[in-house]
Amino acid sequence: MIRSQVIGLGSYLPDNVVTNADIAKRGVDTSDEWIQERTGIRERRIVRDGETTSHLAVEAAREALKDAAIDAGELDLIVVATTTPDETFPATATTVQARLGMHRGAAFDVQAVCSGFIYGLSVADNFIKAGQARTVLLIGAETMSRLLDWTDRTTCVLFGDGAGAMVLQAHDGEGTNADRGVLNTKLFSDGRLHDLLYVDGGPSSTRTTGHLRMQGKEVFRHAVTNICAAIEASAFEAGLTVADIDWFVPHQANQRILDGTARKLGIDPKKVISTVAVHGNTSSASVPLALHQAVKDGRIKPGDLVLLEAMGGGFTWGAGLVRW
């Protein structure tokens, strides 16, 4: 059978580092101690004036293409997962397409908030398995700082900006869980939970961008439960157990969610990749950013089983299992 193998990774972070102390200096009623105790976050990257989501996406994409040793002209499809597009339309993916010099195939955005990269992985994998694309560039890119209410200390301290990219390509597999590549993806959503995490604006409702609103305690409760269920479903479908998985690359929302999920599933914390302390919550960019870091520093090696997972507004959540 056809498997979608990861042949390249890239990432990009704005050069503007904003620490917890910097946020407190803005007049927000908070402190470094308060933020770290509740979230594990020390700092995050914030775009400067003039920097857009497509700028971050293009830089991450170029690194991923270089890592894959291919040219943009070899791509059949670009999928950009983002909640913060440059414009209401066209899709940010088409802007990326133009800047990379890809003049064939298709490009479009996927919107599933923090689960966007997992949803995008499923889209890319299914295009490849269906034979509609051989080589796909998948990007998670966000400028979440554009959606923040900087007077709301419960949300403005959590988020950052960045982008991560992955190149997937069709290769033959045996159809077993020993194959390299994407073994499965599991996607879920529950629209009844809208009010727990949303943005209070939009073109057809308020004609504004709006600000991010969140009920943190409820989000935490649902996050641990839903993420654990998605991980177990992915492992089960592959004929494996959670204990068989070598590395877990979660959405970097909050260190307490990462720790709570690990405890509930009996996962060794050393197997959980965490970059939340220095990236904050970068929404759809968080999984590829953390994944790229763990591959670059040598923790994730060829043959390892890697579980990617996320949960975001909507609610949306899901998991993807990859043999590296």
C-alpha positions in Angstrom: 0.0 0.0 0.0 1.0 3.6 -0.3 2.4 5.3 2.8 3.0 9.0 3.3 6.6 9.3 4.5 8.0 12.4 6.1 11.0 13.5 4.0 11.6 17.0 5.3 10.9 19.3 8.2 11.4 23.0 8.8 10.4 25.7 11.3 10.5 29.4 11.8 10.1 31.7 14.8 10.0 35.5 14.8 13.1 37.1 16.3 11.1 39.1 18.8 11.3 37.3 22.2 8.7 38.4 24.7 9.3 37.1 28.3 6.8 36.9 31.1 8.5 40.0 32.7 8.0 41.9 29.4 4.2 41.2 29.5 4.0 42.4 33.1 5.7 45.6 32.1 2.9 46.2 29.6 0.6 46.8 32.5 -0.9 43.3 32.6 -1.7 42.2 36.2 0.6 39.2 36.2 4.2 38.1 37.0 6.7 35.5 35.8 6.0 33.4 38.8 2.2 33.4 38.2 2.5 32.5 34.6 5.1 29.7 35.1 3.2 28.1 37.9 0.0 27.8 35.9 1.3 27.2 32.4 5.0 26.3 32.4 5.6 29.2 29.9 8.7 31.4 30.3 8.7 33.2 27.0 7.2 33.3 23.5 7.9 34.8 20.1 5.7 37.7 18.8 5.7 39.0 15.2 6.7 42.6 14.6 4.6 45.1 12.6 4.5 44.0 9.0 5.2 40.3 9.7 2.3 38.1 8.6 1.4 34.4 8.8 2.5 33.9 5.2 6.0 35.3 6.0 6.4 32.7 8.8 5.0 29.9 6.6 7.3 30.6 3.7 10.4 30.6 5.8 9.4 27.3 7.5 8.5 25.9 4.1 11.9 26.8 2.5 13.7 25.0 5.3 11.5 21.9 4.9 12.1 21.8 1.2 15.8 22.1 1.7 15.7 19.3 4.2 13.8 17.2 1.8 16.2 18.1 -1.0 13.4 18.9 -3.4 12.3 22.0 -5.3 9.0 23.7 -4.9 8.2 22.8 -8.5 8.0 19.1 -7.4 5.1 19.7 -5.1 1.6 18.6 -6.0 -0.2 20.2 -3.1 0.3 22.8 -0.3 -1.9 22.7 2.8 -1.6 25.5 5.3 -3.2 25.0 8.7 -4.0 28.4 10.2 -6.5 30.3 12.3 -4.8 33.6 11.5 -4.7 34.0 7.7 -3.2 37.0 6.1 -6.5 38.0 4.7 -10.1 36.7 4.9 -9.4 35.5 1.3 -7.6 34.2 -0.6 -6.2 31.3 1.3 -2.8 31.9 2.8 -1.6 28.7 1.1 -1.9 30.4 -2.3 0.3 33.3 -1.1 2.8 30.7 0.0 2.5 28.9 -3.3 3.3 32.1 -5.2 6.3 33.0 -3.0 7.8 29.6 -3.3 7.4 29.6 -7.1 5.1 26.6 -7.3 3.0 26.9 -10.4 1.2 23.6 -10.5 -1.1 21.5 -8.4 -3.3 23.1 -5.7 -3.0 25.1 -2.5 -5.6 25.7 0.3 -6.0 26.3 4.0 -7.4 24.1 6.7 -9.0 25.7 9.8 -9.2 23.6 13.0 -7.5 26.0 15.4 -4.9 24.2 17.5 -5.8 20.9 15.9 -5.1 22.3 12.5 -1.8 20.5 11.8 -3.3 17.1 12.7 -6.3 17.8 10.5 -3.9 18.9 7.8 -1.8 15.8 8.2 -5.0 13.7 7.7 -5.8 15.7 4.5 -2.3 15.3 3.1 -2.1 11.6 3.9 -5.5 10.9 2.3 -4.5 12.9 -0.9 -1.4 10.8 -1.1 -3.2 7.5 -0.4 -5.9 8.3 -3.0 -3.2 8.9 -5.6 -4.2 12.6 -6.1 -0.8 13.9 -4.9 2.7 12.4 -4.6 4.4 15.1 -2.8 2.7 17.5 -0.3 3.9 20.4 1.7 2.0 20.7 5.0 2.5 23.9 7.1 1.1 25.0 10.5 1.5 28.8 10.8 0.0 31.3 13.2 0.2 34.9 14.4 -1.9 34.3 17.4 -0.8 37.6 18.9 -3.1 39.4 16.5 -6.1 37.8 18.2 -5.2 38.6 21.8 -6.8 41.0 24.3 -3.7 42.3 26.1 -5.8 43.3 29.1 -6.9 39.7 29.7 -4.2 38.0 31.7 -5.9 34.6 31.4 -5.3 34.4 27.7 -2.6 36.9 26.6 0.2 35.2 28.5 -0.5 31.8 26.8 0.1 32.4 23.1 2.9 33.0 20.7 3.7 33.1 16.9 5.5 30.7 14.7 5.4 28.2 11.9 6.4 24.6 11.2 6.5 22.7 7.9 6.6 19.1 6.8 7.1 17.5 3.4 5.3 14.2 2.8 5.9 11.9 -0.2 4.3 8.7 -1.4 6.3 5.5 -0.9 5.4 1.9 -1.0 4.7 0.1 2.2 3.6 -3.4 3.3 0.5 -2.3 5.0 1.8 -3.2 8.5 2.6 -1.1 11.5 6.3 -1.6 10.7 6.0 0.6 7.6 7.7 3.9 7.6 5.3 6.9 7.3 1.9 7.8 8.5 0.2 4.8 9.9 -3.1 6.5 10.7 -4.9 9.7 11.7 -7.9 10.0 14.0 -10.0 13.2 13.9 -12.8 14.3 16.3 -14.9 17.4 17.0 -17.8 18.5 19.2 -19.4 21.9 18.3 -21.5 22.0 21.5 -18.3 23.1 23.3 -17.9 26.3 21.2 -18.3 28.7 24.1 -15.3 27.3 26.0 -12.8 28.5 23.5 -13.6 30.9 20.6 -12.9 34.3 19.1 -15.6 36.9 19.6 -15.6 38.2 16.0 -15.7 37.4 12.3 -16.6 38.8 8.9 -20.2 37.6 8.9 -21.0 38.3 12.6 -19.2 41.4 13.8 -17.2 42.4 10.7 -14.1 42.5 12.9 -11.3 40.1 13.7 -12.3 39.8 17.4 -10.4 38.6 20.4 -9.7 35.1 21.8 -11.9 34.1 24.7 -11.4 31.0 26.9 -12.8 29.2 30.0 -9.5 27.8 31.1 -10.6 25.3 33.7 -13.1 23.7 31.4 -10.7 23.6 28.5 -8.2 21.8 30.7 -10.7 19.2 31.8 -11.8 18.3 28.3 -8.3 18.5 26.9 -6.9 15.7 29.0 -9.9 13.4 28.5 -10.2 14.0 24.7 -6.4 13.8 24.0 -6.1 10.5 25.9 -9.0 9.0 24.0 -7.5 10.1 20.6 -4.1 8.6 21.5 -5.6 5.3 22.6 -7.8 5.2 19.4 -4.7 5.8 17.2 -2.6 3.1 18.9 -5.5 0.6 18.8 -6.1 1.1 15.1 -2.4 0.4 14.4 -2.6 -2.8 16.5 -0.3 -1.3 19.1 -0.5 -0.1 22.7 0.3 3.3 24.1 3.4 1.6 25.7 4.7 0.7 22.2 5.0 4.4 21.2 8.5 5.9 21.5 7.7 9.6 21.4 4.7 11.8 22.0 4.6 15.2 20.3 1.6 17.1 21.8 0.1 20.4 21.0 2.0 22.8 23.3 -1.0 24.5 25.1 0.0 24.2 28.7 2.6 22.1 30.6 -0.1 21.0 33.0 -2.1 19.5 30.2 1.0 17.7 28.9 1.7 16.4 32.4 -1.9 15.4 33.1 -2.2 13.4 29.8 1.0 11.6 30.6 -0.1 10.7 34.1 -3.5 9.4 32.9 -2.0 7.2 30.2 1.0 6.1 32.3 3.5 7.7 29.9 7.1 8.3 31.0 7.4 12.2 31.0 10.8 11.8 29.3 8.9 10.5 26.2 6.8 13.7 25.9 8.3 16.4 23.7 7.8 19.8 25.4 8.7 23.2 24.0 5.9 25.2 25.6 8.3 27.0 28.0 10.0 28.8 25.1 7.3 28.9 22.4 4.0 29.3 24.3 0.9 28.1 22.6 1.4 28.6 18.8 -1.8 26.9 17.9 -1.5 24.9 14.7 2.3 25.6 14.6 3.0 24.0 17.9 3.1 20.3 16.9 5.5 20.8 13.9 7.7 23.2 15.9 8.1 20.7 18.7 8.6 17.8 16.2 11.3 19.6 14.3 13.1 20.4 17.5 13.1 16.8 18.7 14.3 15.5 15.3 17.1 18.2 15.1 18.4 17.4 18.5 18.5 13.6 17.8 15.8 12.4 20.1 13.6 11.1 17.4 15.4 8.6 15.2 14.5 6.5 12.1 12.2 3.6 13.0 10.8 5.4 16.1 7.0 5.4 16.6 5.9 9.0 17.0 2.4 10.1 18.1 1.3 13.6 17.2 -1.8 15.0 19.0 -3.7 18.2 19.6 -6.9 19.8 20.7 -8.3 23.2 19.8 -11.4 25.4 19.7 -14.5 24.0 18.2 -13.8 21.7 20.0 -11.6 19.8 17.6 -9.0 17.2 18.5 -7.1 14.3 17.0 -4.0 12.2 16.7 -1.6 11.0 14.0 0.8 8.0 14.3 3.9 8.1 12.3 6.8 5.6 11.9 9.9 7.7 11.5 
